[in-house]
Amino acid sequence: MAADALVAPAPGLLGARPPAARFVFLVHPLVPAARRLAALRTGRLRLLATDRPEIDDVAVYCRVGFGDVEGVVVGVPLLPDELLADQARALAWMERGVQLAAPIGHVGLGSVLAVVAGRGTALAEACGLPVTTGNAATAWAATTITRRVAAGRPIAVLGGRGAVGRAIADVLLADGLQVTLDPSDVSGFEVVVGAHTTGGVLAPSALHPRATLVDVALPPTLSGPPPPGVIVLAGESVALPSGWRRDGWGHLFHIVAGYGWSSVYACLLEPLIAARLGRSTPFAQGRRLDVAAVRAFGSAATAAGFVPRVRRLH
């Protein structure tokens, strides 16, 4: 796929004036029910009766915009276990998603798509564009929310083998907070950050009775419902500023996959901010995530008016 074929000017998605920058954000369903809902949206009704999606089922979900930046949200109808089991297929379907959104200049990855196929590196090589995993945005939102609720209390961060978990711990440590990475016992911590690349890794009974869990894992960190007294916060919920645009299906997307009508997942903002800055390199790609990249993204996102929101899930 030639890069110059993807970055040529195009008419605006949400208005008559061509945008200064365009990006695609690739997402996937987390559960079979979400795939069936996507089938209704995209007209792939065959997916209502089968668990065997095809590459032609990759489809545009909605369009969003902010300032001179416009984005296309494209769905890859593979579940997490399917993406992990066949990463060559996952890569081919992600390439298809990039083709559907062209012309674009930046690519963002959501959830498990940010983990497979070299964590964005294979797709970047295939399409010749900056591919960012969303990890810097996730780490920025999670650390911002955690600082607000910690109030000086010690923090346990789970998921130290992943780029996001390690970066969250490094940022919080650099800010002078007391952080323990991957403790064997979290029952003594009233503030816990869940940042495993896969969910369901912690039994609810393992938490302190008055714990606050800032969760960025998808699927969620806990293997079951939280016990009474435990608060679970959305770890990457960001309030939408004035000037945010979306088409009709974009409203539904925000409700189903964006923490509600007026919020968005932080990872969606990472390609948007990169496009807004005209950044030629991704904020996050591969296994390494630098504290400097998290801070750079956070500064740019804050300047644009995006603010992480303390949002209770349970």
C-alpha positions in Angstrom: 0.0 0.0 0.0 1.7 3.2 -1.1 1.8 6.0 1.5 1.3 8.7 -1.1 -2.0 7.2 -2.1 -3.3 7.6 1.5 -2.3 11.2 2.2 -3.7 13.0 -0.8 -6.2 15.9 -0.1 -9.8 14.8 0.2 -13.2 16.6 0.7 -14.1 17.1 4.3 -16.1 14.3 6.0 -18.2 16.6 8.2 -18.2 19.8 6.1 -17.5 21.4 2.7 -13.9 22.6 3.6 -11.2 20.0 3.2 -9.5 19.2 6.6 -5.9 20.0 7.4 -5.5 16.4 8.6 -7.3 13.1 8.6 -6.8 9.9 10.6 -8.4 6.5 11.0 -9.0 4.9 14.3 -9.3 1.1 14.1 -11.5 -0.7 16.7 -12.9 -4.2 17.3 -15.7 -5.7 19.3 -14.9 -7.1 22.8 -17.8 -9.5 23.0 -20.0 -11.3 20.4 -23.0 -9.1 21.2 -21.0 -6.0 20.1 -20.1 -7.7 16.9 -23.8 -8.3 16.2 -24.6 -4.7 17.0 -21.9 -3.7 14.5 -23.4 -5.9 11.9 -26.7 -4.0 12.2 -24.8 -0.7 11.8 -22.8 -1.8 8.8 -25.5 -3.9 7.0 -23.4 -7.1 7.3 -26.5 -9.0 8.4 -24.8 -12.3 7.7 -22.8 -11.7 10.9 -26.1 -12.0 12.9 -26.2 -15.7 12.1 -22.5 -16.7 11.9 -19.3 -16.5 14.0 -17.2 -16.4 10.8 -16.5 -12.8 9.8 -14.7 -12.2 6.5 -12.3 -9.4 5.6 -15.1 -7.7 3.6 -16.9 -7.2 6.9 -14.4 -4.6 7.9 -16.4 -1.4 7.7 -16.7 2.3 8.6 -18.6 2.8 11.9 -18.7 6.6 12.1 -16.9 9.9 11.6 -15.7 12.4 14.1 -13.9 15.8 14.0 -12.3 18.5 16.0 -10.9 21.8 14.6 -9.3 21.1 11.3 -8.8 17.4 12.0 -11.3 14.7 10.9 -11.3 11.1 11.8 -12.9 7.9 10.5 -13.7 5.1 13.0 -13.4 1.7 11.3 -14.4 -1.6 12.8 -12.4 -4.8 12.5 -15.0 -7.5 13.4 -12.7 -9.9 15.2 -12.9 -10.7 18.9 -9.9 -10.4 21.2 -9.1 -14.2 21.2 -9.4 -14.2 17.4 -7.0 -11.3 17.0 -4.5 -12.9 19.3 -4.8 -16.4 17.7 -4.1 -15.3 14.1 -2.1 -12.1 14.0 -1.4 -12.4 10.3 -5.1 -12.2 9.7 -5.4 -9.3 12.2 -2.8 -7.4 10.3 -4.4 -8.0 6.9 -7.8 -6.8 8.3 -6.2 -3.7 9.8 -4.7 -2.9 6.4 -8.1 -3.2 4.9 -9.4 -0.7 7.5 -6.7 1.8 6.5 -7.6 1.4 2.8 -11.3 2.0 3.6 -10.5 5.3 5.4 -8.0 6.6 2.8 -6.8 9.2 2.2 -5.4 9.7 5.7 -2.2 10.7 7.3 -2.3 9.0 10.7 -3.5 5.7 12.1 -4.7 4.9 15.7 -5.3 1.5 17.2 -7.9 0.6 19.9 -7.8 -2.2 22.5 -6.2 -5.5 21.4 -5.4 -4.1 18.0 -2.7 -2.1 19.8 -1.2 -5.3 21.1 -1.1 -7.7 18.0 1.2 -7.6 15.0 4.2 -5.9 16.7 2.1 -3.3 18.5 1.7 -1.1 15.5 5.1 -1.7 13.9 3.9 -4.2 11.3 1.0 -2.0 10.2 3.3 1.0 10.0 5.6 -0.9 7.7 2.7 -2.1 5.6 1.0 1.3 5.1 3.9 3.7 5.4 2.1 6.0 7.9 2.6 6.9 11.5 0.7 4.2 13.5 0.1 5.0 17.2 -1.2 2.5 19.7 -3.1 4.9 22.0 -0.9 3.9 24.9 0.5 7.4 25.6 -3.1 8.8 25.8 -4.2 5.9 28.0 -1.3 6.4 30.4 -1.9 10.2 30.5 -5.6 9.8 31.4 -4.9 7.1 33.9 -2.2 9.0 35.7 -4.2 12.2 35.8 -7.2 10.4 37.3 -5.1 8.4 39.7 -3.3 11.6 41.0 -6.8 13.1 41.7 -8.1 10.2 43.7 -4.9 9.0 45.4 -4.6 12.1 47.8 -1.1 11.0 48.7 -2.0 7.3 49.5 0.3 4.5 48.2 -0.7 3.2 44.8 -0.4 -0.4 43.4 -0.1 -0.6 39.6 -0.9 -3.9 37.9 0.4 -4.8 34.5 4.1 -3.9 34.7 5.0 -6.2 31.8 3.0 -4.0 29.5 4.0 -0.7 28.1 1.0 1.1 29.6 1.4 -0.3 33.1 5.1 0.4 33.2 4.6 4.0 31.9 1.8 4.7 34.4 4.1 3.6 37.3 7.1 5.6 35.9 5.0 8.8 35.5 3.5 8.5 39.0 6.9 7.8 40.5 8.4 10.8 38.7 5.6 12.9 40.2 6.7 11.9 43.7 4.0 9.4 44.5 4.5 6.1 46.3 4.1 3.3 43.8 4.4 -0.4 43.9 4.5 -2.2 40.6 2.8 -5.6 40.4 2.6 -6.4 44.1 1.8 -10.0 44.9 -0.9 -8.8 47.4 -3.0 -5.7 46.7 -5.2 -6.0 49.8 -3.1 -3.4 51.6 -3.6 -0.7 48.9 -6.6 1.6 48.8 -5.7 2.9 45.3 -5.0 0.3 42.5 -4.5 0.9 38.8 -5.4 -2.0 36.5 -3.4 -1.9 33.3 -3.0 -5.5 32.2 -3.2 -6.0 28.4 -5.9 -8.6 29.0 -8.7 -8.5 31.6 -10.1 -10.7 34.3 -6.7 -11.1 36.1 -7.8 -10.0 39.6 -10.4 -11.6 41.9 -12.6 -8.9 43.4 -12.0 -10.4 46.9 -8.3 -9.6 46.6 -9.0 -5.8 46.9 -8.9 -3.7 50.0 -12.6 -3.3 51.3 -12.4 0.4 50.5 -10.3 0.3 47.4 -10.6 2.5 44.4 -9.6 0.8 41.2 -8.6 3.0 38.3 -9.1 0.5 35.4 -7.8 0.8 31.9 -7.8 -2.9 31.0 -10.2 -4.1 28.3 -11.8 -6.5 29.2 -11.8 -5.1 32.8 -9.3 -6.1 35.4 -11.6 -7.8 37.8 -12.8 -11.4 37.2 -16.2 -10.5 38.6 -18.4 -7.7 40.1 -16.6 -5.5 42.6 -17.7 -6.1 46.3 -19.6 -3.4 48.2 -17.4 -0.5 49.2 -15.0 -0.9 46.2 -15.1 1.9 43.7 -14.2 1.2 40.1 -13.3 4.3 37.9 -12.9 4.4 34.1 -9.2 4.9 33.7 -9.2 6.6 30.3 -12.4 8.6 30.2 -11.9 12.1 28.7 -14.5 14.9 28.6 -15.3 16.2 25.2 -14.6 20.0 24.6 -16.8 22.3 22.7 -16.2 22.1 19.0 -16.2 18.3 18.9 -18.0 17.0 15.9 -19.6 13.6 15.0 -22.0 12.3 12.5 -25.2 10.6 13.4 -23.6 7.2 14.0 -20.9 9.0 16.0 -23.4 9.8 18.7 -24.2 6.1 19.0 -20.5 5.1 19.0 -19.9 7.5 21.9 -22.6 5.9 23.9 -21.7 2.3 23.2 -17.9 2.6 23.2 -17.0 6.0 24.6 -18.2 6.1 28.3 -21.3 8.0 27.2 -22.6 10.9 25.2 -20.1 13.5 26.4 -17.0 11.4 26.9 -14.5 9.5 24.8 -11.8 6.9 25.3 -8.4 8.6 25.5 -6.9 6.3 22.9 -9.1 7.7 20.2 -7.5 11.1 20.8 -3.9 9.9 20.2 -4.1 9.9 16.4 -6.2 13.1 16.5 -3.6 15.0 18.5 -0.8 13.6 16.3 -2.7 14.8 13.2 -3.4 18.2 14.8 0.3 18.7 15.5 1.4 17.3 12.1 3.6 14.9 14.0 5.5 12.5 11.7 6.3 10.0 14.4 3.8 8.1 16.7 3.4 8.9 20.3 3.5 5.2 21.1 4.4 2.1 19.1 6.0 -1.2 20.0 6.8 -2.4 23.5 8.4 0.8 24.8 6.6 3.9 26.0 8.6 6.8 27.3 7.5 9.1 30.1 8.4 12.0 27.8 5.9 10.8 25.2 3.1 10.6 27.8 3.9 14.1 28.9 4.1 15.4 25.4 0.7 14.0 24.5 -0.8 15.2 27.7 0.4 18.8 27.2 -1.0 18.8 23.6 -4.3 17.3 24.6 -4.7 19.7 27.5 -3.9 22.7 25.3 -6.6 21.5 22.9 -9.2 21.4 25.7 -9.4 17.7 26.5 -9.7 16.8 30.3 -9.7 13.4 31.9 -12.9 12.8 33.7 -13.3 10.9 37.0 -16.1 8.6 36.0 -17.4 5.9 38.2 -18.2 2.5 36.6 -19.2 0.7 39.8 
